Structures are given as C-alpha cells and as structure tokens.
Amino acid sequence: MKRIFLFIATNIAVLIVIRIVLAVLGINSTDDTASLLAFSAVVGFSGSIISLLMSKTVAKNSVGAEVITQPRSEEEAWLLATVEAQARQWNLKTPEVAIYHSPEPNAFATGASKNNSLVAVSTGLLDHMTRDEVEAVLAHEMAHVGNGDMVTLTLIQGVVNTFVVFLARIVSGMVAKNEDGSTSQGTYFMVSMVLQIVFGFLASIIVMWFSRQREYRADAGAAKLVGAPKMIAALQRLKGAPSDLPQEMNAMGIASDSKDSLLSTHPSLDNRIARLRAL
C-alpha cells in the first residue's frame, strides 16, 4: 500500500506541476510548432525532475531503509567510515548511508545531486559478502554518485520524453487532418496515444543503453577506488541472486537482468566481469 500511495502521490505532483507551469507560461499545445515543443518539454521533463527530487524519500520508504545517524554496531560504524572515506576521494559530501532488511544481496544509490545523495545496502549483502566485496559494492555506488549518473539519466529521460510527446502530436496532427483543413479530434487522440506508446518504447532503448554504459563506468570507478579484483569478486558473488528491489527501482540496484538485451538496465554480470578484467 505504501508503494501504491507513493506512486499515486508522485503522479499527482507531476500533473499539478505541469498544469501550473503551462498556465504560468501561457503555453497551449495547439497554437504552433514552437508552443507544441515547449508544451512537450514541460510534459517530458516534469515527471523526470520531480522523480529525481523525490528519489531519496521514495527509495527509503519503498524498501524501508533506515538511515544510520548514530552507529549501533561495529558493522554500521564500518559502513559509515567506508562511505565517508570514498566520498572524500571524490571530493563530495558524504551521502546518507542506510540499511534495509532483505535477504537478497543488493545496494543502490540515488539522490537529487552529487552532494545530496543516499547509498543503501541490504542486510543480505552484509550477511553474504566479505568486507572487501561490500567495500567494492559501496565504491560502485559512490561512483554512480560521483559521476552524477542520477542527474544525467534524468536529463536523458526528459529529452526523450519531450520528443516522444512532440513527434506523436506532430504525426497525429497530419494523420487526423480532414480534407477541409479541420482536425478530427477523435482520430488525433487515438493516433497520439498509440504513437506515444510506440515512440516511448523506442526511446526506452536509448535510455536503457545509457543505463548499461553507466554501470560499466561505475564498475571502472570502483576499480580505481578499491582495485578491480575486489569489484570482480563482488560481481561474481552476485551471480544467481535475484533483485529484491521494486521494479521501478531496478535500474538503481547493483545488478539485475541476467542477459544483455535492448531493454536491460544492467549489462550481464559476465560482461561486466570481462570488462573489468580487461582494464
């Protein structure tokens, strides 16, 4: 129920922001091409930006992550100290460090900016990995933070969303045009919906390609911080482990998708290991 509430709340916030921005700017999607492009940009970027701004709160509530403010054990103290040391190597403010209860080994990083981020690990990760392997996973997540991957992915998603909306409406206007120059609103609406689904699918291929590339870069960043052997060992440990994260958060996890495909958020673990061995 909590996840459903967060999903609904996020989408309501997106719709409200879109309405307010369009009203303030006086943009009408049917005025002309320039207005349509502006309208598409507002629609395309609003959801991505709001999701980014709410990412830490949504992530913590979705998995029940508990932020470590005062370490209650030697393990929590080690986690904080390790992330602090890695953040210093990136010249960044230390992210919030959290633990969430799950038997599956996983971790993720999110946040609105490099200096306003969260790194979370599952209890399964801590229970099934050595300290060296956990250190490598933390280094991988810190590389995501240091590379600004959350913001970059948001911008890419916003751009592709903009062109999905824009192109769908442009083509729909051409298809729905009557001989007398008027537009059939029913045809326009139906064609627009279908094209947004088709274009959205094609656009997701671009987004997923970038998502896979950022995983390679984060692995390389972790190898620089702690050494490639530790990162390889961590990835090998993850083989066969299912993702325990909600579907909408899978892209933030340390690994998912056993095989490479056009819609994979992560490269296969074998390919990631091979890339590290080639460094």
C-alpha positions as CSV (number, residue, x, y, z in Angstrom):
1,M,0.0,0.0,0.0
2,K,2.9,2.4,0.8
3,R,4.3,1.9,-2.7
4,I,0.9,2.4,-4.3
5,F,0.5,5.7,-2.3
6,L,3.9,6.9,-3.3
7,F,3.2,6.1,-7.0
8,I,-0.1,8.0,-6.9
9,A,1.3,10.9,-5.0
10,T,4.2,11.3,-7.4
11,N,2.0,11.3,-10.4
12,I,-0.5,13.8,-8.9
13,A,2.5,16.1,-8.1
14,V,3.7,15.7,-11.7
15,L,0.2,16.6,-13.1
16,I,-0.1,19.6,-10.8
17,V,3.3,21.0,-11.7
18,I,2.6,20.5,-15.4
19,R,-0.7,22.4,-15.1
20,I,0.9,25.3,-13.1
21,V,3.9,25.6,-15.5
22,L,1.8,25.6,-18.6
23,A,-0.6,28.2,-17.1
24,V,2.2,30.5,-15.9
25,L,3.9,30.3,-19.4
26,G,0.7,30.6,-21.2
27,I,1.5,27.6,-23.4
28,N,-1.1,25.9,-25.5
29,S,-0.1,22.7,-27.2
30,T,-2.2,23.5,-30.3
31,D,-1.0,27.1,-31.0
32,D,2.0,26.4,-33.2
33,T,5.1,24.2,-33.5
34,A,7.1,26.3,-31.1
35,S,4.4,26.1,-28.5
36,L,4.0,22.4,-29.1
37,L,7.7,21.9,-28.5
38,A,7.5,24.0,-25.3
39,F,4.5,22.0,-24.2
40,S,6.3,18.7,-24.9
41,A,9.3,19.9,-22.9
42,V,7.2,20.7,-19.9
43,V,5.4,17.4,-20.0
44,G,8.6,15.5,-20.8
45,F,10.8,16.9,-18.1
46,S,8.3,17.4,-15.2
47,G,7.9,13.8,-14.4
48,S,11.7,13.1,-14.6
49,I,12.7,16.1,-12.5
50,I,10.0,15.5,-9.8
51,S,11.0,11.9,-9.6
52,L,14.6,12.9,-9.1
53,L,13.8,15.4,-6.4
54,M,11.7,12.8,-4.6
55,S,14.1,9.9,-5.2
56,K,15.6,9.7,-1.8
57,T,12.3,9.9,0.1
58,V,10.6,7.4,-2.3
59,A,13.5,5.0,-2.2
60,K,13.8,5.0,1.6
61,N,10.0,4.5,2.0
62,S,9.8,1.9,-0.8
63,V,12.3,-0.5,0.8
64,G,12.0,0.6,4.5
65,A,15.6,1.8,4.5
66,E,16.9,3.0,7.9
67,V,19.5,5.8,7.7
68,I,22.5,5.4,10.0
69,T,22.7,8.5,12.1
70,Q,24.4,7.1,15.1
71,P,26.1,3.7,14.5
72,R,24.6,1.0,16.8
73,S,27.2,-1.7,15.9
74,E,30.8,-2.1,14.7
75,E,29.4,-3.0,11.3
76,E,27.4,0.2,10.9
77,A,30.4,2.2,12.1
78,W,32.5,0.5,9.4
79,L,29.9,1.2,6.7
80,L,29.8,4.9,7.6
81,A,33.6,5.2,7.8
82,T,34.0,3.4,4.4
83,V,31.5,5.6,2.6
84,E,33.0,8.7,4.2
85,A,36.5,7.7,3.0
86,Q,35.2,7.1,-0.5
87,A,33.3,10.4,-0.6
88,R,36.5,12.2,0.3
89,Q,38.2,10.6,-2.6
90,W,35.5,12.0,-4.9
91,N,35.7,15.4,-3.0
92,L,32.0,15.0,-2.2
93,K,29.8,15.5,0.8
94,T,29.2,12.1,2.5
95,P,25.9,10.6,1.3
96,E,23.3,9.4,3.7
97,V,24.1,5.7,4.5
98,A,21.2,3.3,5.0
99,I,20.5,-0.3,5.6
100,Y,17.3,-2.1,4.5
101,H,16.1,-5.5,5.5
102,S,16.1,-8.1,2.7
103,P,17.7,-11.5,2.4
104,E,18.8,-10.7,-1.2
105,P,22.2,-9.1,-1.7
106,N,21.7,-5.7,-3.2
107,A,22.6,-2.0,-2.9
108,F,21.6,1.3,-4.6
109,A,22.4,4.9,-4.8
110,T,20.1,7.8,-5.5
111,G,19.6,11.5,-4.8
112,A,18.9,14.9,-6.5
113,S,22.6,15.8,-6.7
114,K,26.2,14.6,-6.0
115,N,26.1,16.3,-2.6
116,N,22.5,15.3,-1.7
117,S,22.5,11.5,-2.2
118,L,21.8,8.2,-0.5
119,V,23.7,4.9,-0.5
120,A,21.8,2.0,0.8
121,V,22.7,-1.7,1.2
122,S,20.6,-4.7,2.1
123,T,21.1,-6.9,5.1
124,G,21.5,-9.8,2.7
125,L,24.5,-8.0,1.1
126,L,26.2,-7.6,4.5
127,D,25.4,-11.2,5.5
128,H,26.6,-12.9,2.3
129,M,29.6,-10.8,1.3
130,T,33.1,-10.3,2.7
131,R,34.2,-6.8,3.8
132,D,36.3,-6.4,0.7
133,E,33.3,-7.3,-1.5
134,V,31.0,-4.9,0.4
135,E,33.6,-2.2,0.1
136,A,33.7,-2.7,-3.7
137,V,29.9,-2.5,-3.9
138,L,29.9,0.7,-1.9
139,A,32.7,2.0,-4.3
140,H,30.4,1.2,-7.2
141,E,27.5,3.1,-5.7
142,M,29.8,6.0,-4.9
143,A,31.0,6.1,-8.5
144,H,27.4,6.5,-9.6
145,V,27.1,9.5,-7.2
146,G,30.5,10.9,-8.3
147,N,29.7,10.5,-12.0
148,G,26.3,12.3,-11.5
149,D,24.5,9.4,-13.0
150,M,21.1,10.2,-11.4
151,V,21.0,13.7,-12.8
152,T,22.3,12.6,-16.2
153,L,19.8,9.8,-16.6
154,T,17.0,12.3,-15.6
155,L,18.1,14.7,-18.3
156,I,18.3,12.0,-20.9
157,Q,14.8,10.7,-19.9
158,G,13.5,14.2,-20.1
159,V,14.8,14.8,-23.6
160,V,13.5,11.6,-25.0
161,N,10.1,12.1,-23.3
162,T,10.0,15.6,-24.9
163,F,10.5,14.2,-28.4
164,V,8.1,11.3,-27.8
165,V,5.3,13.8,-27.0
166,F,6.3,16.2,-29.7
167,L,6.6,13.7,-32.5
168,A,3.5,11.8,-31.5
169,R,1.4,15.0,-31.7
170,I,3.0,16.2,-34.9
171,V,2.3,12.9,-36.7
172,S,-1.1,12.7,-35.2
173,G,-2.0,16.2,-36.5
174,M,-1.0,15.1,-40.0
175,V,-3.0,11.8,-39.9
176,A,-6.1,13.4,-38.3
177,K,-6.3,16.3,-40.8
178,N,-9.5,16.3,-42.8
179,E,-9.8,17.4,-46.4
180,D,-11.4,20.7,-45.4
181,G,-8.4,21.5,-43.2
182,S,-10.1,20.7,-39.9
183,T,-8.8,18.1,-37.4
184,S,-10.7,15.0,-36.3
185,Q,-10.2,15.2,-32.6
186,G,-11.1,11.5,-32.0
187,T,-8.6,10.3,-34.6
188,Y,-6.0,12.8,-33.3
189,F,-6.4,11.5,-29.7
190,M,-6.3,7.8,-30.6
191,V,-3.3,8.1,-33.0
192,S,-1.5,10.2,-30.5
193,M,-1.9,7.6,-27.7
194,V,-0.7,4.8,-29.9
195,L,2.3,6.7,-31.2
196,Q,3.3,7.8,-27.7
197,I,3.4,4.1,-26.7
198,V,5.4,3.1,-29.8
199,F,7.8,6.1,-29.6
200,G,8.1,5.6,-25.9
201,F,9.2,2.0,-26.4
202,L,11.8,3.1,-29.0
203,A,13.0,5.9,-26.7
204,S,13.4,3.5,-23.8
205,I,16.0,1.6,-25.8
206,I,18.2,4.7,-25.8
207,V,17.7,5.2,-22.1
208,M,18.5,1.6,-21.3
209,W,21.6,1.8,-23.4
210,F,22.9,4.7,-21.3
211,S,21.9,2.9,-18.1
212,R,24.1,-0.1,-19.2
213,Q,27.0,2.2,-20.0
214,R,26.8,3.9,-16.7
215,E,27.1,0.5,-15.0
216,Y,30.4,-0.1,-16.8
217,R,31.6,3.4,-15.8
218,A,30.6,2.8,-12.1
219,D,32.5,-0.6,-12.2
220,A,35.6,1.2,-13.5
221,G,35.2,3.9,-10.9
222,A,35.0,1.3,-8.2
223,A,38.1,-0.5,-9.6
224,K,40.0,2.8,-9.3
225,L,39.0,3.2,-5.7
226,V,39.4,-0.3,-4.3
227,G,41.0,-2.3,-7.1
228,A,39.5,-4.4,-9.9
229,P,39.9,-7.8,-8.1
230,K,37.6,-6.7,-5.3
231,M,34.9,-5.5,-7.7
232,I,35.2,-8.7,-9.8
233,A,34.8,-10.8,-6.6
234,A,31.7,-8.8,-5.6
235,L,30.1,-9.3,-9.1
236,Q,30.9,-13.0,-9.0
237,R,29.2,-13.2,-5.6
238,L,26.1,-11.7,-7.1
239,K,25.6,-14.4,-9.8
240,G,22.2,-16.0,-9.4
241,A,21.0,-13.5,-6.8
242,P,17.6,-12.1,-7.8
243,S,16.8,-8.4,-7.4
244,D,14.7,-7.6,-4.4
245,L,14.0,-4.0,-5.3
246,P,10.6,-2.7,-6.6
247,Q,10.5,-2.8,-10.4
248,E,10.7,1.0,-10.7
249,M,14.0,0.9,-8.7
250,N,15.7,-1.9,-10.5
251,A,17.9,0.5,-12.5
252,M,19.4,1.8,-9.2
253,G,20.4,-1.7,-7.9
254,I,23.9,-3.2,-8.1
255,A,22.8,-5.8,-10.7
256,S,19.7,-7.0,-12.5
257,D,18.8,-8.8,-15.7
258,S,20.8,-12.0,-16.3
259,K,21.3,-11.4,-20.0
260,D,22.0,-8.4,-22.1
261,S,19.1,-7.1,-24.2
262,L,18.0,-3.8,-25.6
263,L,15.8,-3.2,-22.6
264,S,18.3,-4.3,-19.9
265,T,19.1,-1.7,-17.2
266,H,22.4,-3.5,-16.5
267,P,24.9,-5.4,-18.6
268,S,25.2,-9.1,-17.7
269,L,27.5,-9.9,-14.8
270,D,29.8,-11.9,-17.1
271,N,30.2,-8.9,-19.4
272,R,30.9,-6.6,-16.5
273,I,33.5,-9.0,-15.1
274,A,35.1,-9.4,-18.6
275,R,35.3,-5.6,-18.9
276,L,37.0,-5.3,-15.5
277,R,39.5,-8.0,-16.4
278,A,40.4,-6.0,-19.5
279,L,41.2,-2.9,-17.5
